[in-house]
C-alpha cells in the first residue's frame, strides 16, 4: 500500500459519437482509428505506475481503451462505472436537446427516461467507497460524465458540480489526497 493512494481516471478514446457530440450512454459504440491510436498512447503515460486494481465501465469503448493501453487483461468491468443513462436523449447532441428543451442542463436535470443526477451520484458514491476501503491506488477506464460526477463526489461536492470538470477523450486525470486521507484533492486534470 502506498502512503497516499492515487486514483487515475481514464476517459475512453474517441468514438464516432464522441466526435460528433452525441450523448453516448448505453449505446455500445467502438473506438475510431484515431481513438485506438490514442488509447495505445495512454499505456506509455501509465507505465511504471502501481495499481492495486483496475476497473472499467462495461462498455466496449472503455474496455477497448483499457486493452489497447495494456491493461485489458486486468480490467474488471463494473456497472457502477457505466456512463450516464441518457434515456430519451441517447444519441442526441446538446444542440438538438436544447432545441426541444432550452433550459436543460444534464448535471442539474438528468434525462427523461434515463438517470437523474442523484442516481448517477449513488453509483459514483459506491465507487468512491470501494476506493477508500481499498486504501491503495486504482486505475479506472470509463466515460466523461460518470467520471466527472465521480470526481465531484470524491471531493464531497454535489453531483451537479461535475459540470465544472471538462474531460477530453483519451485523457488521464488523477485524484488523491493532500496531507492525509481526510483531504481528497484533484492532483492532475485532463492530461492528453
N, C-alpha and C positions, 0 to 999 in steps of 0.2 A: 504494500500500500504506500502511495506517495503521501507526503505530509499534507498537501492541499491538492485534492483531485481536480482534474480539468475535464470538462465536457466539450468535446469537439462536435460541432453541428455541421453537417454537410448537406447543402441543398443539391438535389439531383442535377444532372446535366440537362442541356437544352432538349426540349421536345418540340414537335410542330406546334402544339397548343401553347406552350410557354412562349414560343417565338411570336405567335400571333396575339398573345394576350388573353386567350380563352381560359376561363376558370376550369381547372382540371382537378377535380376532387377524386371521384371514384372511377372515372374512365381510365383505362389502363393503356396509356399512350407510351410507346417506346421512345428511346433517345434518338435524336437525329445523328448524322455522321459527326457534325460539329460537337454535339453533346457527348458522343462516345469518346472523341479525342480529348475533350476537356476532362472527362471522368478519368481517363488514363493518367492525365497530368496531376490529378489530385493525389494519386499514390505517392508521387515524388514529394509533395508537400507534407504528407503524413508519415512518411517512412521514418523509422527510428523512434517513434513515439510509443509509449506503453499504453495499452488499453486492457482493462480487466475484462470488459465485454464490448461487443459490437452489436448494435441494434439497428434495425431498418424498418421503415414502412414496408408493408407487404406489396406495394405497387412495383411493377416491373421497372419503372423508371428509377426508383430508389435502389432496388436490388441490383439492377444492371450497373448503376453508378458504383455501388459497393464492389461488385465483381471486377469491373474494369480498373478500379483504383487498387485492387489487390486484396480486398477484404471480404469478398463474397463468400468464401468457404466458412468464415466465422460469423457472418452476419445472421442474427436471429430476427426473423420477421416479428413485428409487434403491431397489433391492430391499433393500439393507442397512439402510434406514430403515423397512422394514415392521415392523408391530407383532409382538410375540412370537407364535409359533405355539403356541396353547393346546391343540392336538390334541384329545384326548378331553374337555377342559374347555371347548372353544369353546361359547359361548352359555350357559354356566352362571354363576351368581353365586357369590361366595366362600362364602356361607352354604350353598348346595347342595353345593359341593365339600367343605366341611368336614363335612357330614353323612355323606359317604361316606368321607372321609379326614381325621379330626380333627387330625392333626399336620401337615397340608400347609402349606407356605409357598412361594409362587411363586418368590421370588428365591433360595431355597435348593434347592428340589426340581425346578423346572421342571414340565413337564406330560407325562403319559403320551401317547404317540403324537404328541407335539409337541416343542418345543425345550427343551433344558437351559439353565441359566444360562450355561454355558461357550459354547454355540453362539450365544446372543444377544450375549455379550461379544465373540466373534470378529467378528461383524458390526459391533458398535459400535467395536471397535478399528480396523477398516478405515476407518470414517468419520472417527475421530479422526486417523488417519494422513493421510488426504486433506486434512483441515482444516489440519493442521500443515504439510504440504507446500505448501499454497496460500499461507500467510503473509498472509492477508487475511481480512476479515470475511465470514461466511456466515450465511444465513438458512435455517432448517430447519423444515419442517412435517411433523409426524408424530403418533404416539400416545404415551400415557403411559408404558408400561413400557419400551419401547425407549429413549425419551428419558431415563428415569431410569437405565437401565444405561449409556447413553452418558455421562451426567454422572458416574457413578461411575468409568468408565474414563478420562474426561477428567482426573479427579483422581488417577489411578493406584490407585484402590480396586478391590477385587474386585466382580464383578457383584452379589453379594448385598447390597452396600451401596446399591444402587438402591432398596431398600426404605425407605431413610431420606428419600427425596425425593418428597413428595406433589405431584401436579400436577392442577389443575382443568382442565376443558375451556376452550378459548379463552383459555389463559394464555400469557404470554410470560416466558421466563427467559433470562438472559444469562450465558454463560461467557466467561472471558477470562483475563487474566494480571494479576498484581500489579505487580512491578517489571520483570520481563523474561520472555522466552519459556520460562524454566525454572520459573516459578511459576504454574501454572494455578490458577484460582480460580472460584468461583461469584460473579458480581457482583450479580445480582438473581435472585429466585426466585419463580415462580408469581404473577406480576402479572396481575390480571384487570381 
